């Protein structure tokens, strides 16, 4: 199973604003420019919190609601471009940090439905849309429900707590007698076949994941925690690819995220290009090549050893799988002797 995680990069090709520009618009909209200083030096999530704190005449939650409602109106409609369609085509499962319905419209026009596993007002572990035969998961909220938009530090922290609960103690749902937990926790990798509850986070951990158009600010602690969790798992089933467009001649600063990603076993593929559009077109070819290289999930019988480099090749053919299975009992015996 190959899954796409798509950020705001493709939307920007449709003249949509990036998050830094969006927050500047909000600072002007709420007339707090004289209070919010050093904007370029602050994490976006904390800048959002500062913006809410300075919205006079309202409680903090009231200010947060007003700011999120304005954000929803600014990002609610993005023009579909051809790259949206081309990126959606190879994948049955798409995760996106975007709040708009551009991907759904690119796949099926207006004929898509919200097929959430469970209704959520604030968080988005189960926020899924169905477009044609594809699942689109809005992992950071939906512009039609402004309260669900994840942007502030408090919201990220609460969201991470819910994700961790989903993988550990479970989440209480009023319609369920028992807490619901990730099927990955019990080692189940065929959760679609069950017909049981599962989340986008299960796809993140299990699948070959292709990350495109996502800057990965370090305050996106939900995604960073899952990347770390995927690296620390004893059983490796899917690789993670991160595609980074480098526009030739641009004065962009080095990206510290890339070295951290590599340390977590992510296959970082840097794509030099004259324009972002050219870079995203080139990434489509890389995705095709990586999909063919790994036509199925890696065999669960092949754990990632502590002494094995995170970037090591883990492709397993039938002969390699049989050899691994023969070695496993011996490894367990050695551990018992120790």
C-alpha positions as CSV (number, residue, x, y, z in Angstrom):
1,X,0.0,0.0,0.0
2,X,1.3,3.4,-1.0
3,X,-0.1,6.5,0.6
4,X,0.4,10.2,-0.3
5,X,0.8,12.9,2.4
6,X,0.3,16.3,0.6
7,X,0.9,19.7,2.0
8,X,0.2,23.2,0.7
9,X,2.8,23.1,-2.1
10,X,0.5,22.2,-5.0
11,X,-2.1,24.8,-3.7
12,X,0.5,27.5,-4.0
13,X,0.7,26.8,-7.7
14,X,-2.9,27.8,-7.9
15,X,-2.0,31.2,-6.4
16,X,-3.0,30.2,-2.8
17,X,-1.1,32.0,0.0
18,X,1.4,30.2,2.2
19,X,1.0,30.1,5.9
20,X,3.4,33.0,6.6
21,X,1.5,35.2,4.2
22,X,-1.8,34.1,5.6
23,X,-0.8,35.0,9.2
24,X,0.4,38.4,8.0
25,X,-3.1,39.0,6.4
26,X,-4.6,38.0,9.7
27,X,-2.4,40.4,11.7
28,X,-3.6,43.2,9.4
29,X,-7.2,42.0,9.5
30,X,-7.4,42.2,13.3
31,X,-5.3,45.4,13.4
32,X,-2.6,44.0,15.8
33,X,0.5,44.7,13.7
34,X,1.8,47.1,16.3
35,X,1.6,44.3,18.9
36,X,2.9,41.3,17.0
37,X,6.6,41.8,16.4
38,X,9.5,39.7,14.9
39,X,7.0,37.6,12.9
40,X,9.7,36.0,10.7
41,X,11.5,34.7,13.8
42,X,8.6,32.9,15.5
43,X,7.1,29.4,14.9
44,X,3.8,29.7,13.1
45,X,1.9,28.0,15.9
46,X,3.2,30.4,18.5
47,X,2.5,33.4,16.3
48,X,-1.1,32.2,16.0
49,X,-1.3,32.0,19.8
50,X,0.1,35.6,20.1
51,X,-2.4,36.8,17.5
52,X,-5.3,35.3,19.4
53,X,-4.0,36.8,22.7
54,X,-4.0,40.3,21.2
55,X,-7.5,40.2,19.7
56,X,-9.1,42.7,22.1
57,X,-12.5,42.5,23.6
58,X,-12.8,38.7,23.4
59,X,-11.9,35.7,25.5
60,X,-9.0,33.6,24.3
61,X,-11.3,30.9,22.9
62,X,-13.5,33.5,21.4
63,X,-10.6,35.1,19.7
64,X,-9.3,31.7,18.5
65,X,-12.8,31.0,17.0
66,X,-12.8,34.3,15.2
67,X,-9.3,33.8,13.7
68,X,-10.0,30.3,12.6
69,X,-13.3,31.3,11.0
70,X,-11.4,34.0,9.0
71,X,-8.7,31.4,8.0
72,X,-11.5,29.1,6.8
73,X,-12.9,31.8,4.6
74,X,-9.4,32.5,3.1
75,X,-8.5,28.9,2.3
76,X,-11.9,27.4,1.7
77,X,-11.7,27.6,-2.1
78,X,-8.5,26.8,-4.0
79,X,-8.5,26.5,-7.8
80,X,-7.9,22.9,-9.0
81,X,-4.8,22.5,-11.2
82,X,-3.8,19.6,-13.3
83,X,-1.1,18.5,-10.8
84,X,-3.8,17.9,-8.2
85,X,-5.4,15.4,-10.5
86,X,-2.0,13.8,-11.5
87,X,-0.9,13.4,-7.8
88,X,-4.3,11.9,-6.8
89,X,-4.5,9.4,-9.6
90,X,-2.0,6.7,-8.4
91,X,-3.2,6.7,-4.7
92,X,-6.2,5.2,-3.1
93,X,-5.4,6.8,0.2
94,X,-4.4,10.5,0.5
95,X,-3.5,12.4,3.7
96,X,-3.4,16.1,3.6
97,X,-2.7,18.9,6.0
98,X,-4.8,21.3,3.8
99,X,-8.2,22.4,5.0
100,X,-9.8,22.8,1.6
101,X,-11.6,20.3,-0.6
102,X,-9.4,20.9,-3.6
103,X,-8.3,17.2,-3.8
104,X,-11.8,15.9,-3.7
105,X,-12.9,18.2,-6.4
106,X,-9.9,17.2,-8.5
107,X,-10.8,13.5,-8.1
108,X,-14.6,13.6,-8.5
109,X,-15.8,17.2,-9.0
110,X,-18.6,18.0,-6.5
111,X,-19.5,14.3,-6.1
112,X,-17.7,13.5,-2.8
113,X,-19.0,12.7,0.6
114,X,-17.8,13.1,4.2
115,X,-17.3,9.6,5.5
116,X,-15.9,10.2,8.9
117,X,-15.4,7.1,11.1
118,X,-16.7,9.1,14.0
119,X,-17.8,12.7,14.3
120,X,-15.1,15.0,15.7
121,X,-15.6,18.6,16.5
122,X,-12.0,19.7,17.3
123,X,-9.6,16.9,16.4
124,X,-9.2,15.0,13.2
125,X,-8.0,11.4,13.8
126,X,-11.0,10.1,11.8
127,X,-11.8,13.0,9.4
128,X,-12.2,11.2,6.1
129,X,-13.8,12.2,2.8
130,X,-14.7,9.7,0.1
131,X,-14.2,10.8,-3.5
132,X,-14.8,8.2,-6.2
133,X,-13.0,5.2,-4.9
134,X,-10.4,7.2,-2.9
135,X,-10.1,8.2,0.7
136,X,-8.9,11.7,1.5
137,X,-8.0,12.3,5.1
138,X,-7.9,15.9,6.4
139,X,-5.5,15.4,9.2
140,X,-5.3,19.0,10.3
141,X,-8.9,19.9,10.0
142,X,-11.6,21.0,7.5
143,X,-12.4,24.6,6.5
144,X,-16.2,23.8,6.8
145,X,-15.6,23.2,10.5
146,X,-13.3,26.1,11.6
147,X,-13.0,24.7,15.1
148,X,-11.1,21.7,13.7
149,X,-8.3,23.7,12.1
150,X,-5.0,22.9,13.7
151,X,-2.7,25.9,13.8
152,X,-2.0,27.0,17.4
153,X,0.4,25.3,19.8
154,X,-2.3,24.4,22.3
155,X,-4.3,22.6,19.6
156,X,-1.2,20.7,18.4
157,X,-0.4,19.6,21.9
158,X,-4.0,18.3,22.5
159,X,-4.0,16.6,19.2
160,X,-0.8,14.8,19.9
161,X,-2.2,13.6,23.2
162,X,-5.2,12.2,21.4
163,X,-3.0,10.4,18.9
164,X,-0.9,8.9,21.6
165,X,-4.0,7.7,23.5
166,X,-5.2,6.1,20.3
167,X,-2.1,4.0,20.2
168,X,-1.9,3.2,24.0
169,X,-4.9,3.3,26.3
170,X,-7.5,4.0,23.6
171,X,-10.1,6.7,23.0
172,X,-13.5,6.8,24.6
173,X,-16.4,7.2,22.1
174,X,-20.0,7.5,23.5
175,X,-21.3,4.9,21.0
176,X,-18.7,2.3,21.9
177,X,-18.7,0.2,25.1
178,X,-14.9,0.0,25.1
179,X,-12.1,2.5,24.2
180,X,-11.1,2.2,20.5
181,X,-7.4,1.6,19.8
182,X,-5.2,1.4,16.8
183,X,-5.3,-2.0,15.1
184,X,-1.5,-1.4,14.5
185,X,-1.1,-1.7,18.3
186,X,-2.0,-5.4,18.1
187,X,0.1,-6.0,14.9
188,X,-2.9,-6.0,12.5
189,X,-1.9,-4.6,9.1
190,X,-5.1,-5.5,7.2
191,X,-7.4,-3.2,9.1
192,X,-9.4,-2.2,6.0
193,X,-10.6,-5.8,5.8
194,X,-11.9,-5.9,9.3
195,X,-14.5,-3.2,8.9
196,X,-13.3,-1.9,12.2
197,X,-12.4,1.6,13.2
198,X,-9.0,2.9,12.1
199,X,-7.4,6.3,11.5
200,X,-5.1,8.1,9.0
201,X,-2.4,7.5,11.6
202,X,-2.6,3.8,10.9
203,X,-1.9,4.4,7.3
204,X,1.0,6.7,8.2
205,X,2.7,3.9,10.3
206,X,1.9,1.0,8.0
207,X,2.2,2.2,4.4
208,X,4.9,3.3,2.1
209,X,4.4,7.1,2.6
210,X,5.2,9.7,0.0
211,X,5.4,13.3,1.5
212,X,5.1,16.1,-1.0
213,X,4.7,19.9,-0.7
214,X,5.0,19.9,3.1
215,X,7.5,22.1,4.8
216,X,7.3,20.2,8.1
217,X,7.7,23.0,10.6
218,X,9.1,21.6,13.8
219,X,5.9,22.7,15.6
220,X,3.9,20.1,13.7
221,X,4.5,17.8,16.5
222,X,1.9,15.3,15.5
223,X,3.7,14.4,12.3
224,X,7.1,14.4,13.9
225,X,6.0,12.1,16.7
226,X,4.6,9.7,14.1
227,X,7.8,9.8,12.1
228,X,9.7,9.0,15.2
229,X,7.3,6.2,16.2
230,X,7.5,4.7,12.8
231,X,11.3,4.6,13.1
232,X,11.3,3.1,16.6
233,X,8.8,0.3,15.8
234,X,10.4,-3.1,15.8
235,X,8.5,-4.2,12.7
236,X,9.0,-2.2,9.6
237,X,6.2,-2.5,7.0
238,X,6.5,0.7,4.9
239,X,9.2,3.1,4.0
240,X,8.8,6.9,4.1
241,X,9.9,9.2,1.2
242,X,10.2,13.0,1.5
243,X,10.5,15.0,-1.8
244,X,12.0,18.4,-1.5
245,X,12.0,20.9,-4.5
246,X,15.1,23.1,-4.7
247,X,14.6,26.0,-7.0
248,X,17.9,26.8,-8.7
249,X,19.2,30.3,-8.0
250,X,16.8,30.9,-5.1
251,X,18.2,32.3,-1.9
252,X,16.5,29.8,0.4
253,X,18.3,28.9,3.6
254,X,19.4,25.4,4.4
255,X,16.6,23.2,5.8
256,X,17.5,21.6,9.2
257,X,14.5,19.3,8.8
258,X,16.3,17.2,6.1
259,X,19.0,16.0,8.4
260,X,16.5,15.1,11.1
261,X,14.3,13.2,8.6
262,X,17.3,11.2,7.4
263,X,18.2,10.3,11.0
264,X,14.6,8.9,11.3
265,X,15.1,6.6,8.3
266,X,13.2,8.8,5.8
267,X,14.4,8.6,2.2
268,X,15.0,12.3,1.4
269,X,15.0,12.9,-2.3
270,X,16.0,16.5,-3.3
271,X,14.8,17.7,-6.6
272,X,16.6,20.6,-8.3
273,X,14.4,22.5,-10.7
274,X,14.0,25.9,-12.3
275,X,10.5,26.4,-10.9
276,X,8.3,24.7,-8.3
277,X,6.0,23.5,-11.1
278,X,8.9,21.8,-12.8
279,X,10.0,20.3,-9.5
280,X,6.5,18.9,-8.7
281,X,6.3,17.4,-12.2
282,X,9.7,15.7,-11.7
283,X,8.5,14.3,-8.3
284,X,5.7,12.4,-10.1
285,X,8.3,10.4,-11.9
286,X,10.2,9.7,-8.7
287,X,7.0,8.5,-7.0
288,X,6.3,6.2,-10.0
289,X,9.8,4.7,-9.7
290,X,9.6,4.3,-5.9
291,X,6.2,2.7,-6.2
292,X,7.5,0.1,-8.7
293,X,10.5,-0.5,-6.5
294,X,8.3,-1.4,-3.5
295,X,5.1,-3.0,-5.0
296,X,4.0,-4.3,-1.7
297,X,4.6,-3.7,2.0
298,X,7.8,-5.0,3.5
299,X,7.5,-8.4,5.2
300,X,6.7,-8.1,8.9
301,X,9.2,-10.9,9.6
302,X,12.1,-8.5,8.9
303,X,12.6,-6.2,11.9
304,X,15.0,-3.2,11.7
305,X,17.9,-4.2,13.9
306,X,19.4,-1.6,16.3
307,X,22.7,-1.9,14.5
308,X,21.2,-1.5,11.1
309,X,21.5,1.9,9.4
310,X,18.1,3.6,9.1
311,X,18.7,4.1,5.4
312,X,19.6,0.4,4.7
313,X,17.8,-1.5,1.9
314,X,15.0,-3.6,3.2
315,X,13.6,-5.2,0.0
316,X,12.9,-8.8,0.6
317,X,12.4,-11.4,-2.1
318,X,11.1,-14.9,-1.5
319,X,14.5,-16.3,-0.8
320,X,15.4,-13.5,1.6
321,X,12.1,-13.9,3.4
322,X,12.7,-17.7,3.9
323,X,16.2,-17.0,5.2
324,X,14.9,-14.3,7.6
325,X,12.2,-16.7,8.9
326,X,14.8,-19.4,9.5
327,X,17.0,-17.0,11.4
328,X,14.3,-15.6,13.7
329,X,14.0,-18.6,16.0
330,X,17.8,-18.7,16.5
331,X,17.8,-15.0,17.3
332,X,15.1,-15.5,19.9
333,X,17.0,-18.4,21.4
334,X,20.1,-16.2,21.7
335,X,18.1,-13.6,23.5
336,X,16.8,-16.2,26.0
337,X,20.4,-17.4,26.7
338,X,21.4,-13.8,27.5
